[in-house]
């Protein structure tokens, strides 16, 4: 699975609606409203790199209220949650 992290600038008055519209797109697993210089962070999870372009360029960028995006491709994941899950297998 390929993960992309997309920073989204949105029209201030439309942030909740933009977040909901982005969250409804196929390939988007999560959308967070955040503090700082960006408004939203969207996590994209797809099987092939080409699908990132479909989700981001063809769909997410066209959501009404999206002003700008910056996409980062994850190449390695470090997650305490994943480690805890792996080590707890069979302990139920």
Buried (B, 14 or more C-beta within 10 A) or exposed (E): EBBBEBBBBBEEEBBEBBBEBBBEBEBBEEBEBEEEEBBBBBBBBBEEEEBBBBBBEEBBBEBEBBEEBEBEEBEEEEEEEEEEEEEEEEEE
